[in-house]
């Protein structure tokens, strides 16, 4: 039979490995989240670039004394792109909340302590 100190030592090693495994799983999930964030930033940057192009188009149309329907169409495109940018930001925040909730459900909230 094993001594109580030996069993306690094995228990501590198991606890340490469990914590390390959980930490690596959380790290992997966060790295995945960061990769998604990079893609989101690229998409947002493209939208902002498009907004700048549309605003330049609006400025040119104003200088050329374009008709009201052309100006209105350009303004609507700009408004749409601004709304899309805001929607993407809101969706990203909601996705982050879901991601953190999933991690907490899967790995706990970090308040557990290891018994020695």
N, C-alpha and C positions, 0 to 999 in steps of 0.2 A: 504494500500500500504506500501511497505517497504521503508525505508529511503535509501538515496544513500550510506551511510556508511555501512549499512547492506548488500546491494547488492555487494559492494566492498569487504566486508569481505567474503561473500560466494564465490565470484570470486577468491579471494586469496586461500581459502581452496581448491577449485576445482583445481586450478593450482598446489598447493602443492601435492595433491593426484595424479594428473597426472604425476608429476615429480617422485614421489615415485614409481608409477606403472611402469613407464619407467625404472627407476633404477633397480627395481626388475627383470624386463624382461631381461635387459642387463646382470645383475648378473647371472641369470639362463642360458643365452646363453654362457657366459664366463665359468661357471662351467662345462657345457657340453663340451666346447672346451677343457678345462683342462683334463677332463676324457678321451677324445680322444687322447690328448697328452700323457697321461700315457700309453695308449695302443700302441701308436706309439713308445714310448721309449722302451717298452718291445720288440716289434718286431725288432727294430733297434739293441737292445742288443743281441737278438738271432742271427741276421745276423753277428754281429761282433764276437760272440762266434764261429760261423761256419767258419768265415774267419780264426780265430786263429787255429781252428782244421785243416783246409785245409793247412795252412802254416806249421803246425807241420808235416802233412802228406808229404808235399813237402820236408821238411828237412830230414825226414826218408828215403824217396825215393832217395834223393841225396846221403845219406850215404850208401845206399844199391846198389848204381850204377844201378838204374833202367833204363830201356830203354827210349829213347827219347819220344816215344808216351805216356808213362805213365806220364812223367814229364810235357809234353805239356798239357795233359788232366787236371792235377792238376792246372797248371798255368791258364788255361782257366776258371776253376771253381772259382779260387781266383779272377780273373778279373771280372767275372760275379757277384760275391758277392759284390765286391767293387762298381761296376756300380749300382747294386740294392740299395745299401746304399745311394749313391748319388741321385738316382732317387727318393727314398722315401723322402729325405730331400727337394728336389726341389718340389715334390708334396705337402709336408706339408706347405712349404712357400706359394705356390699358393693357397692352401686351406685356409690359414689364411687370405690372401688378399680377397678372395671371402667372407669369414665369416665377416670380418670387413665391406666390402662394403654392404653386406646384412643388417648388423646392422645399418649402416648409412642410408640406404634407408628406413628401417622400423621405426627407432626411431629418425632420424635427426642426424645432425653432432655435436650437443652440443652447437651451437652458438646462439640458440634461448634464449631470455631473458623473464622473467616473468614480466609483467607490474603490477605495484602496484597502 
